[in-house]
């Protein structure tokens, strides 16, 4: 270990704020990127599922409308 | 000889390859980044001129190197997509761009934080810094261009062309410290003769450089797989995945209602 104590390591020879803010920003950005990339598949599948449900609903509505129209004397 | 490449033109095969490679890249990234960062932050000797502020190098140099490396690979993917019309390469362009942009951002921020105590300024408009900032704008341009087209084939072509044209910036960044007078120091480890950095400082730096490459690779695997999923949304294999998800959701809903009844 280059430093004699933890407080000395945290101080970084007077450059502590600079070094540790860099470490913090790097960790924050990487974490954000990792979480965003890991949840991407879930988001996509949810989006596709909702699209599919919507398409099914439209098809169903169209079908029942067609059935209604094709019946004679519905007025 | 190149026959083994053929199956990867099929999106599903590439999708599976992404998830097969992901654990290797992730674990290598964790191991190299944790050991390299701890070694660099606590065990490497301090610099005789810069004291302990030089430790920012362990984050600044890897992100800067791979901001350019990611851009070059993105441009190569764009070229492959345009010339040979390979859809997976076009998707890779959009998979790489956000990761490259984040790395560029980190290189700029860590450089600014390093510049304040060493140069006395957060930012100077010199060649190295300005060209790296332009790299960030190129990444953002590629992302924005891709998102501004409803038709994703057109989007991929437009952003690929921007990526290819912008690659001229990469050698400019690299040689900026030689071509112009600059505050930024010259190359230390990519020199052809002996690197001008002590081995005690160099080893953790090499660990972190490889670590950030593995992070880049793992994230691109995840994002490319997702792009393939979106692109193949109408194909049977993706539809099967979606309906499986729907079934699971319905099953859990049924279970919940059963539990309520009881």
Boltz contact constraints between the chains, C-beta under 6 A:
constraints:
  - contact:
      token1: [A, 1]
      token2: [B, 42]
      max_distance: 6.0
  - contact:
      token1: [A, 2]
      token2: [B, 43]
      max_distance: 6.0
  - contact:
      token1: [A, 9]
      token2: [B, 42]
      max_distance: 6.0
  - contact:
      token1: [A, 12]
      token2: [B, 52]
      max_distance: 6.0
  - contact:
      token1: [A, 13]
      token2: [B, 51]
      max_distance: 6.0
  - contact:
      token1: [A, 13]
      token2: [B, 52]
      max_distance: 6.0
  - contact:
      token1: [A, 15]
      token2: [B, 52]
      max_distance: 6.0
  - contact:
      token1: [A, 15]
      token2: [B, 53]
      max_distance: 6.0
  - contact:
      token1: [A, 15]
      token2: [B, 117]
      max_distance: 6.0
  - contact:
      token1: [A, 18]
      token2: [B, 53]
      max_distance: 6.0
  - contact:
      token1: [A, 18]
      token2: [B, 113]
      max_distance: 6.0
  - contact:
      token1: [A, 18]
      token2: [B, 117]
      max_distance: 6.0
  - contact:
      token1: [A, 19]
      token2: [B, 55]
      max_distance: 6.0
  - contact:
      token1: [A, 19]
      token2: [B, 56]
      max_distance: 6.0
  - contact:
      token1: [A, 21]
      token2: [B, 113]
      max_distance: 6.0
  - contact:
      token1: [A, 22]
      token2: [B, 56]
      max_distance: 6.0
  - contact:
      token1: [A, 22]
      token2: [B, 59]
      max_distance: 6.0
  - contact:
      token1: [A, 22]
      token2: [B, 110]
      max_distance: 6.0
  - contact:
      token1: [A, 22]
      token2: [B, 113]
      max_distance: 6.0
  - contact:
      token1: [A, 25]
      token2: [B, 109]
      max_distance: 6.0
  - contact:
      token1: [A, 26]
      token2: [B, 59]
      max_distance: 6.0
  - contact:
      token1: [A, 26]
      token2: [B, 106]
      max_distance: 6.0
  - contact:
      token1: [A, 29]
      token2: [B, 102]
      max_distance: 6.0
  - contact:
      token1: [A, 29]
      token2: [B, 106]
      max_distance: 6.0
  - contact:
      token1: [A, 33]
      token2: [B, 102]
      max_distance: 6.0
  - contact:
      token1: [A, 37]
      token2: [B, 219]
      max_distance: 6.0
  - contact:
      token1: [A, 37]
      token2: [B, 222]
      max_distance: 6.0
  - contact:
      token1: [A, 37]
      token2: [B, 223]
      max_distance: 6.0
  - contact:
      token1: [A, 40]
      token2: [B, 226]
      max_distance: 6.0
  - contact:
      token1: [A, 41]
      token2: [B, 226]
      max_distance: 6.0
  - contact:
      token1: [A, 44]
      token2: [B, 226]
      max_distance: 6.0
  - contact:
      token1: [A, 44]
      token2: [B, 229]
      max_distance: 6.0
  - contact:
      token1: [A, 44]
      token2: [B, 230]
      max_distance: 6.0
  - contact:
      token1: [A, 45]
      token2: [B, 245]
      max_distance: 6.0
  - contact:
      token1: [A, 48]
      token2: [B, 233]
      max_distance: 6.0
  - contact:
      token1: [A, 48]
      token2: [B, 242]
      max_distance: 6.0
  - contact:
      token1: [A, 49]
      token2: [B, 242]
      max_distance: 6.0
  - contact:
      token1: [A, 49]
      token2: [B, 245]
      max_distance: 6.0
  - contact:
      token1: [A, 49]
      token2: [B, 246]
      max_distance: 6.0
  - contact:
      token1: [A, 52]
      token2: [B, 242]
      max_distance: 6.0
